[in-house]
Amino acid sequence: MRFHPTPLLAVLATATIPSLVSAAEGGAYTLKDDLSYKNFFDNFEFFSGKDPTNGFVQYQDHQSAVANEYVGYLDDAKSVYLGVDYKNKDPKGRASVRLESKKTWNKGLLVADIRHMPENVCGSWPAFWTLGALPWPTNGEIDILEGVNDYQQNAVTLHTSEGCVVDDASKAPAKRNPRSNSRLTGLLNQADAQQQPQSPAYLGKMTTSNCDVNAAGQGTNVGCSIKAPASVKGSPGSAFPSDMELPSYGASFNAAGGGVYAMEWTSDYIAVWFIPRTAPTFSSLFGDPAAAPDPSAWGTPIAKFSGKGCDFEKKFRDLKVIFNVTFCGDWAGGEWTKGCAARTNSQTCEAYVRDNPQAFEQAYWEIQGLRWYERGGGSWRWRAAGTGAER
């Protein structure tokens, strides 16, 4: 695979991509911004400040990231590479990158074709997410693909200020007691059956339903979260016509060749789908990047946040896209003693990350496609360099 680094001098902005099809508000999705391959680095800034999550990491600026080949193009696959230092020991923290989009968006559909994500090794904390403007979390945060240490499944999470509680649809509603066998009660039972939902709202399991980062009883900064399932049951007409494993995170994700993560943000809900490259429908759904995406053809999402307890237009505004890899910190370091300390024979996360650079050779992102779509137009604005919320 031929690799070459991104150029040091990047264009500050690229023209908005014309819509593929004409559509009114509420119609088909149309392409607004294509951030794929050679467009990628022109549309992102390199964050090189102190990690807001207190990670054992040194985020690199553009020049350093290029010089050390932490970022670059993979020309054979027409993808981009975002990696970390896996060769050197450094008492100040492991070198890595955090890229934040220059542009922000409001409502729409984000589709990311990811071929490789950082593997689930102790000490790692990779994330693909979106973030609103300061002060955090006033304008919201959506964690699309995130986990720590040796987690096996992805967790999709929302973080907001007070006043955003979503419905927990993990459990199907209880059925009514069967009535006696009569013509009238038979008709009533038939009506009950017709009122039962035909499919679940999402495939995952909701672990918390209050998106407020200071919600009582959930722990600080937890938010509302849905854990992706380990497998899915087949459903005709969806992305999964037959039963299959769902490799949503880490080494299993990479072994499957990755796949597409898509996040849809509307006035009524925020939903996330994951379709692995091993799904039999993958080529027909995503083989043509020029085709307008149709979420209704993908079936049930792995996560969907909805309900009257949250105003998704007010709680989420002006979101930028972020890819990063940090180490230890508030989450990965906070869970170190739950298993990684024993498995690595290291008392602290920082000591393990410092002394074992080779463990992080696979801690990289390979992104083949990144596109933003909107229905009937939309709004966006440029964010001045160095501004915006930092998590």
C-alpha positions as CSV (number, residue, x, y, z in Angstrom):
1,M,0.0,0.0,0.0
2,R,1.5,3.3,-1.1
3,F,1.6,6.0,1.6
4,H,2.5,9.6,1.3
5,P,2.0,12.4,3.8
6,T,-0.4,15.3,3.6
7,P,1.1,18.5,2.3
8,L,2.0,21.1,4.8
9,L,0.2,24.0,3.1
10,A,-3.5,23.2,3.0
11,V,-6.2,25.1,1.4
12,L,-8.3,26.9,4.1
13,A,-11.6,26.1,2.6
14,T,-13.2,24.1,-0.3
15,A,-16.3,24.9,-2.2
16,T,-19.5,23.4,-1.2
17,I,-20.3,20.4,-3.3
18,P,-23.4,20.8,-5.5
19,S,-26.5,18.8,-4.6
20,L,-26.9,15.6,-6.4
21,V,-30.6,15.9,-6.9
22,S,-33.1,18.6,-6.4
23,A,-35.2,18.2,-3.2
24,A,-37.6,20.2,-1.1
25,E,-37.4,20.3,2.7
26,G,-38.2,16.8,3.9
27,G,-37.3,15.2,0.5
28,A,-34.3,13.0,-0.4
29,Y,-30.9,13.7,1.1
30,T,-28.5,15.7,-1.1
31,L,-24.7,15.9,-0.8
32,K,-23.5,19.1,0.8
33,D,-19.9,18.4,1.7
34,D,-17.5,15.7,0.6
35,L,-14.6,15.5,3.0
36,S,-13.2,12.3,1.6
37,Y,-9.6,11.4,0.6
38,K,-7.8,14.5,-0.9
39,N,-10.5,16.8,0.5
40,F,-10.0,15.5,4.0
41,F,-7.0,17.4,5.4
42,D,-8.0,20.7,3.8
43,N,-11.2,20.6,5.8
44,F,-9.7,19.8,9.3
45,E,-7.6,21.6,11.9
46,F,-5.0,19.9,14.1
47,F,-5.7,20.4,17.7
48,S,-2.4,20.5,19.6
49,G,-3.4,21.8,23.1
50,K,-3.8,20.0,26.4
51,D,-6.2,17.1,26.2
52,P,-9.5,18.2,27.7
53,T,-10.1,14.7,28.9
54,N,-6.7,14.6,30.9
55,G,-5.2,11.9,28.7
56,F,-1.6,10.7,28.7
57,V,-1.2,12.1,25.2
58,Q,0.7,14.8,23.2
59,Y,-1.5,16.0,20.4
60,Q,0.6,17.0,17.4
61,D,0.3,20.1,15.2
62,H,0.1,19.7,11.4
63,Q,3.8,20.1,10.7
64,S,4.8,17.6,13.4
65,A,2.1,15.1,12.4
66,V,3.3,15.2,8.8
67,A,7.0,15.0,9.6
68,N,6.5,11.9,11.8
69,E,4.0,10.3,9.4
70,Y,1.2,10.2,11.9
71,V,-1.1,11.4,9.0
72,G,-1.2,10.8,5.3
73,Y,-2.9,9.4,2.3
74,L,-3.2,5.7,1.4
75,D,-3.3,6.1,-2.3
76,D,-4.1,2.5,-3.2
77,A,-7.3,2.6,-1.2
78,K,-8.0,6.3,-1.7
79,S,-8.3,6.8,2.0
80,V,-6.6,8.8,4.8
81,Y,-4.5,7.6,7.7
82,L,-4.5,9.0,11.2
83,G,-2.1,7.3,13.6
84,V,0.0,7.5,16.7
85,D,3.6,7.0,17.8
86,Y,4.1,3.3,18.3
87,K,7.9,3.3,18.3
88,N,9.1,5.6,21.1
89,K,8.8,5.9,24.9
90,D,8.0,9.3,26.2
91,P,7.3,10.2,29.9
92,K,5.2,13.2,28.7
93,G,2.6,11.0,26.9
94,R,2.2,9.2,23.6
95,A,2.1,11.3,20.5
96,S,-1.2,11.3,18.6
97,V,-3.5,13.5,16.5
98,R,-6.9,15.1,17.1
99,L,-8.5,16.5,14.0
100,E,-11.5,18.9,14.1
101,S,-13.5,20.0,11.1
102,K,-13.3,23.7,10.2
103,K,-17.0,23.6,9.3
104,T,-20.0,23.1,11.6
105,W,-23.4,21.8,10.6
106,N,-27.0,21.8,11.9
107,K,-29.2,18.7,11.2
108,G,-28.5,16.3,8.4
109,L,-26.9,12.9,7.7
110,L,-23.2,12.2,8.3
111,V,-21.9,9.1,6.5
112,A,-18.4,7.8,7.3
113,D,-16.8,4.8,5.5
114,I,-14.1,3.6,7.9
115,R,-11.8,0.8,7.0
116,H,-9.8,0.6,10.2
117,M,-10.2,2.0,13.7
118,P,-7.8,2.0,16.6
119,E,-7.8,-1.5,18.1
120,N,-9.3,-2.2,21.5
121,V,-6.1,-2.4,23.6
122,C,-5.6,-1.4,27.2
123,G,-4.9,2.2,27.6
124,S,-6.5,3.4,24.3
125,W,-9.4,5.8,23.9
126,P,-10.4,6.4,20.3
127,A,-13.4,8.4,19.2
128,F,-15.3,9.6,16.1
129,W,-17.7,12.2,17.3
130,T,-19.3,15.6,16.9
131,L,-19.1,18.6,19.2
132,G,-20.9,21.9,19.6
133,A,-19.5,25.3,20.5
134,L,-18.4,26.5,24.0
135,P,-19.3,26.2,26.8
136,W,-19.5,22.4,26.8
137,P,-22.0,20.8,26.8
138,T,-24.4,23.7,26.1
139,N,-24.5,22.9,22.4
140,G,-24.2,19.2,22.7
141,E,-22.0,16.3,21.8
142,I,-22.7,13.1,19.8
143,D,-20.2,10.2,20.3
144,I,-20.8,8.1,17.2
145,L,-18.0,5.5,17.6
146,E,-16.1,5.4,20.9
147,G,-14.8,3.0,23.6
148,V,-11.9,2.5,25.9
149,N,-9.3,-0.2,26.7
150,D,-10.4,-3.7,25.5
151,Y,-14.1,-2.9,25.1
152,Q,-15.8,-5.2,22.5
153,Q,-18.8,-3.2,21.4
154,N,-19.3,0.4,20.5
155,A,-21.3,2.8,22.7
156,V,-23.2,5.6,21.1
157,T,-23.7,8.5,23.6
158,L,-25.2,12.0,23.8
159,H,-23.9,14.7,26.2
160,T,-26.0,17.8,26.9
161,S,-26.8,20.4,29.5
162,E,-29.8,19.9,31.9
163,G,-33.1,19.2,30.3
164,C,-32.6,16.3,27.8
165,V,-34.1,12.9,28.8
166,V,-34.8,10.4,26.0
167,D,-37.1,7.4,25.9
168,D,-35.8,4.0,26.8
169,A,-37.1,1.7,24.1
170,S,-34.7,-1.2,24.8
171,K,-37.5,-3.3,26.2
172,A,-40.6,-4.1,24.1
173,P,-43.9,-2.9,25.8
174,A,-45.6,-5.6,27.8
175,K,-48.5,-7.4,26.2
176,R,-51.9,-7.2,27.7
177,N,-53.4,-10.2,29.3
178,P,-55.3,-12.4,26.8
179,R,-59.0,-12.0,26.9
180,S,-61.6,-14.8,26.9
181,N,-62.5,-16.4,23.6
182,S,-65.4,-14.5,22.2
183,R,-66.0,-12.6,19.1
184,L,-65.8,-9.2,20.8
185,T,-62.7,-10.0,22.8
186,G,-61.2,-11.6,19.7
187,L,-61.6,-8.3,17.9
188,L,-60.1,-6.4,20.8
189,N,-57.1,-8.7,20.9
190,Q,-56.6,-8.3,17.2
191,A,-56.6,-4.5,17.7
192,D,-54.1,-4.9,20.5
193,A,-51.8,-6.9,18.2
194,Q,-52.1,-4.2,15.5
195,Q,-51.0,-1.6,18.0
196,Q,-47.8,-3.5,19.0
197,P,-44.7,-2.1,17.4
198,Q,-43.6,-4.0,14.3
199,S,-39.9,-3.5,15.1
200,P,-37.8,-2.1,17.9
201,A,-36.7,1.6,17.8
202,Y,-33.1,0.5,17.9
203,L,-31.0,-2.7,18.1
204,G,-28.8,-1.8,21.0
205,K,-29.3,-1.6,24.8
206,M,-29.8,1.7,26.5
207,T,-27.7,2.0,29.6
208,T,-28.6,5.5,30.6
209,S,-31.4,7.8,29.5
210,N,-30.6,11.2,30.9
211,C,-28.3,13.1,28.5
212,D,-27.4,15.8,31.1
213,V,-23.7,15.3,32.0
214,N,-24.6,16.2,35.6
215,A,-27.6,14.0,35.9
216,A,-28.1,12.5,39.4
217,G,-27.4,8.8,39.7
218,Q,-25.4,8.4,36.5
219,G,-21.9,9.6,37.3
220,T,-20.3,12.7,36.0
221,N,-20.3,13.2,32.2
222,V,-22.0,9.9,31.5
223,G,-24.8,11.3,29.4
224,C,-27.4,9.0,27.7
225,S,-25.9,6.0,26.0
226,I,-26.8,2.9,24.0
227,K,-24.5,-0.1,23.7
228,A,-24.4,-1.7,20.2
229,P,-25.5,-5.4,20.1
230,A,-23.0,-8.2,19.5
231,S,-25.2,-9.6,16.8
232,V,-28.4,-8.8,14.8
233,K,-31.3,-10.9,13.6
234,G,-32.1,-10.8,9.9
235,S,-34.9,-8.7,8.6
236,P,-36.0,-8.8,4.9
237,G,-35.6,-5.5,3.1
238,S,-33.0,-4.2,5.6
239,A,-29.2,-4.0,5.6
240,F,-29.3,-7.4,7.4
241,P,-31.4,-9.9,5.5
242,S,-30.0,-12.7,7.6
243,D,-28.7,-13.2,11.1
244,M,-25.0,-12.1,11.5
245,E,-22.4,-10.9,14.0
246,L,-22.1,-7.2,14.4
247,P,-18.4,-6.2,14.7
248,S,-19.0,-2.7,15.8
249,Y,-15.7,-1.9,17.5
250,G,-11.9,-2.7,17.7
251,A,-10.2,-5.7,16.3
252,S,-13.4,-7.4,15.1
253,F,-14.4,-4.2,13.3
254,N,-11.0,-4.3,11.5
255,A,-11.1,-8.0,10.7
256,A,-14.4,-7.3,8.9
257,G,-12.8,-4.6,6.9
258,G,-14.7,-1.9,8.8
259,G,-17.9,-0.5,7.4
260,V,-20.2,2.5,7.4
261,Y,-21.2,4.5,10.4
262,A,-24.0,6.9,9.7
263,M,-25.5,9.5,12.0
264,E,-28.9,11.2,11.3
265,W,-29.8,14.3,13.2
266,T,-33.4,15.6,12.8
267,S,-35.7,17.8,14.9
268,D,-37.2,14.6,16.4
269,Y,-34.3,12.3,17.0
270,I,-30.6,11.4,16.6
271,A,-30.0,7.9,15.2
272,V,-26.8,5.9,14.4
273,W,-26.5,3.0,12.0
274,F,-23.6,0.6,11.5
275,I,-23.4,-1.6,8.4
276,P,-20.2,-3.7,8.3
277,R,-18.4,-4.4,5.1
278,T,-19.2,-8.1,5.5
279,A,-23.0,-7.4,5.3
280,P,-24.4,-8.9,2.1
281,T,-26.1,-5.7,1.2
282,F,-23.1,-3.4,1.7
283,S,-22.1,-3.0,-1.9
284,S,-25.6,-2.3,-3.1
285,L,-26.1,0.3,-0.3
286,F,-22.8,2.0,-0.4
287,G,-20.9,0.9,-3.5
288,D,-21.7,4.1,-5.4
289,P,-20.5,7.2,-3.4
290,A,-22.4,9.4,-5.9
291,A,-25.8,7.9,-5.0
292,A,-28.0,9.7,-2.5
293,P,-28.2,7.7,0.8
294,D,-31.6,6.4,2.0
295,P,-31.7,5.6,5.7
296,S,-35.1,3.9,5.3
297,A,-33.3,1.1,3.3
298,W,-30.9,0.4,6.2
299,G,-33.3,-1.0,8.6
300,T,-33.3,-0.4,12.4
301,P,-30.4,1.7,13.7
302,I,-28.1,0.4,16.4
303,A,-29.0,3.5,18.5
304,K,-31.8,6.1,18.4
305,F,-32.5,8.8,20.8
306,S,-35.9,10.3,20.8
307,G,-38.8,11.5,23.0
308,K,-40.6,14.6,24.2
309,G,-38.1,15.1,27.0
310,C,-35.4,16.5,24.7
311,D,-35.4,19.3,22.1
312,F,-32.9,18.1,19.6
313,E,-32.7,21.4,17.8
314,K,-32.0,23.5,20.9
315,K,-29.7,21.0,22.6
316,F,-27.5,20.3,19.6
317,R,-26.2,23.2,17.5
318,D,-23.3,24.0,15.2
319,L,-21.6,20.6,15.4
320,K,-18.1,20.0,14.2
321,V,-16.7,16.5,13.3
322,I,-13.7,15.1,15.3
323,F,-11.4,12.1,15.0
324,N,-8.9,11.5,17.8
325,V,-7.0,8.9,19.8
326,T,-6.1,9.6,23.4
327,F,-4.8,7.4,26.1
328,C,-5.7,6.8,29.7
329,G,-7.4,10.0,30.9
330,D,-10.8,10.3,32.7
331,W,-12.4,7.2,31.1
332,A,-9.7,4.7,30.0
333,G,-7.6,5.6,33.1
334,G,-10.6,5.6,35.4
335,E,-11.4,2.0,34.4
336,W,-7.9,0.7,34.5
337,T,-8.3,-1.4,37.6
338,K,-11.4,-3.2,36.2
339,G,-9.3,-5.6,34.2
340,C,-6.4,-4.0,32.4
341,A,-4.2,-3.7,35.4
342,A,-4.2,-7.4,35.9
343,R,-4.0,-8.3,32.2
344,T,-1.0,-5.9,31.6
345,N,0.7,-6.4,34.9
346,S,0.9,-2.7,35.2
347,Q,-0.4,-0.7,38.1
348,T,-1.2,2.4,36.2
349,C,-2.5,3.1,32.7
350,E,0.2,5.8,32.1
351,A,3.0,3.4,32.9
352,Y,1.7,0.8,30.4
353,V,1.2,3.4,27.6
354,R,4.6,4.9,28.3
355,D,6.6,1.7,28.3
356,N,4.8,-0.3,25.5
357,P,4.8,1.7,22.3
358,Q,4.5,-1.5,20.2
359,A,1.1,-2.2,21.7
360,F,-0.3,0.7,19.8
361,E,0.8,-0.1,16.2
362,Q,-2.8,-0.8,15.3
363,A,-4.1,2.4,17.0
364,Y,-4.9,4.2,13.8
365,W,-7.9,5.4,11.8
366,E,-8.2,4.6,8.0
367,I,-11.1,6.7,6.6
368,Q,-12.2,6.0,3.1
369,G,-15.2,8.3,2.9
370,L,-16.7,11.2,4.9
371,R,-19.8,13.0,3.6
372,W,-22.4,15.3,5.0
373,Y,-25.9,15.3,3.5
374,E,-29.0,17.5,4.1
375,R,-32.6,17.5,3.1
376,G,-33.6,20.5,1.0
377,G,-30.6,22.6,1.9
378,G,-29.4,23.6,5.4
379,S,-27.3,25.9,7.4
380,W,-23.6,26.0,8.3
381,R,-21.0,28.5,9.2
382,W,-17.3,28.8,9.3
383,R,-15.6,28.5,12.7
384,A,-12.6,30.7,13.2
385,A,-9.4,28.7,13.8
386,G,-8.8,28.1,17.5
387,T,-12.4,28.7,18.6
388,G,-15.2,26.3,19.5
389,A,-15.8,24.0,22.4
390,E,-13.2,21.5,23.5
391,R,-14.2,18.4,25.4
